[in-house]
Amino acid sequence: MNLFSGLEKFGLKSAESMKLFEDEQKEDKKGSETHAEEKIPAESEFLLDKTVQCKVCDHKFKTKVIKSGRVKRLEPDRDLRPRFQYIDTLKYDVTSCPACGYTAMNRYYEHLTPGQAKLIKEQIASNFHMENKEENQTYDYDEAIDRYKLSLVNTVVKKGKDSEKAYTCLKIAWLLRGKIETLSEDTQEDKATKAACQKEEEEFYQQAFEGFMKAISEEMFPMCGMEQSTVDYLLAYMAYHFKKYEIASKFLASVLTAPSASRRMKDMALELKEDIIAQLRK
């Protein structure tokens, strides 16, 4: 039986020899072959060089930033650490002047008062020097962590807000976690390196928790670009991590009753509440 009979009146006599599914199956096969041959893109493909003028010494330099719309967001960690396919974007959220050492997270880099610039000139730029080495196309975790630590020093020197210091500590902890995920445990040396990173992550995580706890009593929201419900959830999870269940429960109650909190945020809060209840029952 010819499925296309009756189409001759449209001049489509060639339709008689057509097979209904053969071409589609070939196309599907071709598509699967293309998918199998898909290559993992290099990290450098997600980056571009942006020209920046230093707010302290006026030196112009290039810094690596993420291409807008190029990365695919994945499910974050339970403490809101962001994840993206093929790249850890946290590594590129700091701008650092190679001439004077002024360094800050991207959201803060342009916001510097004359008084703060003077402090950085006196306490950082006067002593700063950078090793002469060929710049890599991407930052590894060690380089990214060093840049954040330099940002943290700058924040302390310029007398930045507690929230900025806490957020920097949190991001360093997240970067250390990212580095840990790349480490093996094949040798005793590998195990020792991983243990040292875990210890350092815990120390920065503790500083971040204490810094945010101090900041919420003194600063207004939004804080570091986060609304109150986001900060409350973050503190609830960090308190849970440190086994401070009473503090965690208090912040979770705030999230669950906040009209501005998203459904997704409230679901995460409910899940965390169940974990706390389970721990208390032990």
PLY file of the C-alpha trace (Angstrom):
ply
format ascii 1.0
element vertex 282
property float x
property float y
property float z
element edge 281
property int vertex1
property int vertex2
end_header
0.00 0.00 0.00
1.27 3.44 -0.94
0.71 5.79 1.99
1.07 8.79 -0.30
-1.50 7.72 -2.91
-3.75 10.56 -4.00
-0.97 13.14 -4.04
-0.45 12.74 -7.78
-2.94 15.54 -8.34
-0.48 17.86 -6.69
2.24 16.80 -9.05
4.03 14.76 -6.38
4.52 11.52 -8.31
7.90 10.99 -6.66
6.15 10.54 -3.33
5.26 6.97 -4.37
8.83 5.84 -3.76
9.25 7.58 -0.41
9.70 5.57 2.80
8.04 7.09 5.81
10.67 6.57 8.53
13.94 5.77 6.83
15.19 9.34 6.49
14.14 10.26 10.02
16.02 7.29 11.45
19.11 8.28 9.53
18.83 11.81 10.86
18.43 10.51 14.40
21.50 8.34 13.96
23.44 11.28 12.63
22.27 13.36 15.57
23.40 10.75 18.08
26.77 10.53 16.39
27.13 14.30 16.63
26.21 14.14 20.31
28.79 11.41 20.92
31.47 13.48 19.25
30.66 16.60 21.29
33.79 17.91 22.94
34.04 19.47 26.38
34.85 23.14 25.79
38.03 24.60 27.22
37.60 26.91 30.21
39.14 29.76 28.19
36.16 29.64 25.80
33.97 31.07 28.57
36.26 34.02 29.25
37.07 37.38 27.78
39.58 40.08 28.68
38.10 43.29 30.03
40.13 46.50 30.24
39.97 48.15 33.67
41.45 51.36 35.05
42.67 51.07 38.64
40.80 53.26 41.12
43.98 53.74 43.17
46.88 54.25 40.73
45.03 54.84 37.39
46.97 51.97 35.76
45.06 50.33 32.89
45.15 46.55 32.76
43.13 43.58 31.54
41.24 41.18 33.74
39.44 37.97 32.87
35.64 37.95 33.16
32.92 35.45 32.32
31.17 35.88 28.96
27.60 36.92 29.65
25.08 34.21 28.75
27.80 31.69 27.84
27.66 29.51 30.95
24.97 27.03 31.96
23.85 27.14 35.59
23.64 23.86 37.49
22.04 22.97 40.84
23.87 24.88 43.60
25.24 23.35 46.80
22.89 23.44 49.76
24.68 26.52 51.15
24.01 28.32 47.84
27.52 27.85 46.42
26.91 28.41 42.69
27.77 25.73 40.16
28.08 25.99 36.39
28.77 23.48 33.68
32.45 23.17 32.66
33.69 26.13 34.77
33.84 27.44 38.32
32.84 31.05 37.79
33.89 31.98 41.33
37.51 31.99 40.16
36.82 35.06 38.01
34.89 37.27 40.41
37.89 39.31 41.56
39.69 42.24 39.90
43.31 42.85 40.89
45.59 45.66 39.72
49.03 44.21 38.87
50.69 47.59 39.43
49.62 48.60 42.94
47.82 45.54 44.33
44.38 47.10 44.76
42.06 44.09 44.65
38.35 43.63 45.25
35.46 41.47 44.20
34.00 42.72 40.94
30.87 44.15 42.55
32.98 46.35 44.85
35.95 47.28 42.65
34.59 50.56 41.30
33.21 51.69 44.66
36.17 53.21 46.44
36.23 56.50 48.35
39.25 58.85 48.23
39.93 58.02 51.88
39.96 54.30 51.15
42.23 54.80 48.13
44.67 56.70 50.37
44.76 53.83 52.89
45.45 51.31 50.12
48.24 53.48 48.67
49.87 53.74 52.08
49.48 50.18 53.33
49.38 48.03 50.20
50.66 49.82 47.09
53.80 51.06 48.85
54.94 47.47 49.47
53.25 45.56 46.65
55.15 43.73 43.94
54.11 40.98 41.57
56.30 38.22 40.21
57.10 38.53 36.53
55.53 35.51 34.93
53.63 34.69 31.79
49.90 35.12 32.30
47.87 31.95 31.85
44.70 31.78 29.78
42.77 30.68 32.87
43.16 30.81 36.67
43.73 27.62 38.60
42.30 27.29 42.11
45.51 28.31 43.85
45.80 31.52 41.84
42.11 32.32 42.32
42.37 31.76 46.09
45.42 34.03 46.28
43.50 36.79 44.48
40.60 36.48 46.95
42.99 36.61 49.89
44.51 39.77 48.42
40.97 41.13 48.11
40.35 40.29 51.77
43.49 42.17 52.85
42.39 45.19 50.81
38.95 45.08 52.43
40.48 45.11 55.90
42.87 47.95 54.99
40.16 50.14 53.45
37.92 49.45 56.50
35.27 47.79 54.39
31.96 46.50 55.70
31.79 43.31 57.73
29.48 41.84 55.09
32.12 42.33 52.38
34.76 40.64 54.53
32.37 37.80 55.39
31.36 37.29 51.75
35.01 37.18 50.69
35.73 34.55 53.35
32.71 32.54 52.18
33.89 32.60 48.57
37.38 31.51 49.59
35.81 28.58 51.46
33.78 27.72 48.36
36.90 27.88 46.18
38.75 25.59 48.57
35.81 23.18 48.31
36.09 23.35 44.54
39.81 22.62 44.76
39.15 19.67 47.09
36.80 18.18 44.50
39.69 18.07 42.02
42.15 16.37 44.41
42.80 12.65 44.54
43.75 10.49 47.49
46.14 8.19 45.63
49.14 8.85 47.87
49.77 9.94 51.44
50.91 13.30 50.10
47.60 13.68 48.22
45.67 12.84 51.37
47.68 15.36 53.39
47.08 18.09 50.79
43.35 17.37 50.79
43.18 17.38 54.60
45.00 20.74 54.73
42.53 22.22 52.23
39.58 20.90 54.23
40.96 22.45 57.39
41.49 25.80 55.65
37.99 25.67 54.15
36.53 25.14 57.61
38.47 28.11 59.00
37.26 30.50 56.30
33.72 29.12 56.63
33.81 29.91 60.35
35.02 33.45 59.66
32.27 33.92 57.08
29.61 32.77 59.54
30.83 35.03 62.31
31.20 37.97 59.91
27.66 37.66 58.57
26.26 37.29 62.10
27.94 40.57 62.99
26.89 42.26 59.76
23.15 41.55 60.10
23.07 43.46 63.39
24.72 46.55 61.89
23.97 46.73 58.15
20.91 47.16 55.96
19.66 44.78 53.30
20.31 43.92 50.52
23.70 42.64 51.66
26.34 41.67 49.09
23.56 41.64 46.51
21.45 39.25 48.62
17.99 39.90 50.04
17.31 39.17 53.71
15.65 35.79 53.09
18.72 34.62 51.16
21.11 35.71 53.92
18.83 34.15 56.55
18.83 30.82 54.73
22.60 30.97 54.24
23.13 31.64 57.96
20.69 28.87 58.85
22.67 26.37 56.81
26.01 27.57 58.18
24.66 27.36 61.75
23.46 23.83 60.98
26.94 22.98 59.69
28.45 24.13 62.99
25.76 22.24 64.96
24.20 25.46 66.26
20.69 24.10 65.77
18.85 26.72 67.83
20.33 29.55 65.73
19.64 27.63 62.53
15.98 27.10 63.51
15.56 30.78 64.23
16.77 31.82 60.79
14.72 29.10 59.09
11.57 30.40 60.77
12.36 33.82 59.31
12.72 32.36 55.82
9.52 30.32 56.03
7.45 33.32 57.11
9.04 35.85 54.75
6.60 36.99 52.00
9.54 37.83 49.74
11.15 34.38 49.96
10.73 32.31 46.80
9.00 28.94 46.77
12.34 27.34 45.96
13.97 29.02 48.97
11.17 27.89 51.28
11.44 24.32 50.01
15.16 24.35 50.78
14.39 25.75 54.23
11.86 22.97 54.90
14.39 20.34 53.83
16.97 21.83 56.16
14.43 21.96 58.98
13.86 18.22 58.58
17.60 17.62 58.80
17.79 19.63 62.03
14.89 17.67 63.54
16.62 14.42 62.58
19.84 15.54 64.26
18.04 16.61 67.43
16.30 13.21 67.64
19.69 11.56 67.76
0 1
1 2
2 3
3 4
4 5
5 6
6 7
7 8
8 9
9 10
10 11
11 12
12 13
13 14
14 15
15 16
16 17
17 18
18 19
19 20
20 21
21 22
22 23
23 24
24 25
25 26
26 27
27 28
28 29
29 30
30 31
31 32
32 33
33 34
34 35
35 36
36 37
37 38
38 39
39 40
40 41
41 42
42 43
43 44
44 45
45 46
46 47
47 48
48 49
49 50
50 51
51 52
52 53
53 54
54 55
55 56
56 57
57 58
58 59
59 60
60 61
61 62
62 63
63 64
64 65
65 66
66 67
67 68
68 69
69 70
70 71
71 72
72 73
73 74
74 75
75 76
76 77
77 78
78 79
79 80
80 81
81 82
82 83
83 84
84 85
85 86
86 87
87 88
88 89
89 90
90 91
91 92
92 93
93 94
94 95
95 96
96 97
97 98
98 99
99 100
100 101
101 102
102 103
103 104
104 105
105 106
106 107
107 108
108 109
109 110
110 111
111 112
112 113
113 114
114 115
115 116
116 117
117 118
118 119
119 120
120 121
121 122
122 123
123 124
124 125
125 126
126 127
127 128
128 129
129 130
130 131
131 132
132 133
133 134
134 135
135 136
136 137
137 138
138 139
139 140
140 141
141 142
142 143
143 144
144 145
145 146
146 147
147 148
148 149
149 150
150 151
151 152
152 153
153 154
154 155
155 156
156 157
157 158
158 159
159 160
160 161
161 162
162 163
163 164
164 165
165 166
166 167
167 168
168 169
169 170
170 171
171 172
172 173
173 174
174 175
175 176
176 177
177 178
178 179
179 180
180 181
181 182
182 183
183 184
184 185
185 186
186 187
187 188
188 189
189 190
190 191
191 192
192 193
193 194
194 195
195 196
196 197
197 198
198 199
199 200
200 201
201 202
202 203
203 204
204 205
205 206
206 207
207 208
208 209
209 210
210 211
211 212
212 213
213 214
214 215
215 216
216 217
217 218
218 219
219 220
220 221
221 222
222 223
223 224
224 225
225 226
226 227
227 228
228 229
229 230
230 231
231 232
232 233
233 234
234 235
235 236
236 237
237 238
238 239
239 240
240 241
241 242
242 243
243 244
244 245
245 246
246 247
247 248
248 249
249 250
250 251
251 252
252 253
253 254
254 255
255 256
256 257
257 258
258 259
259 260
260 261
261 262
262 263
263 264
264 265
265 266
266 267
267 268
268 269
269 270
270 271
271 272
272 273
273 274
274 275
275 276
276 277
277 278
278 279
279 280
280 281
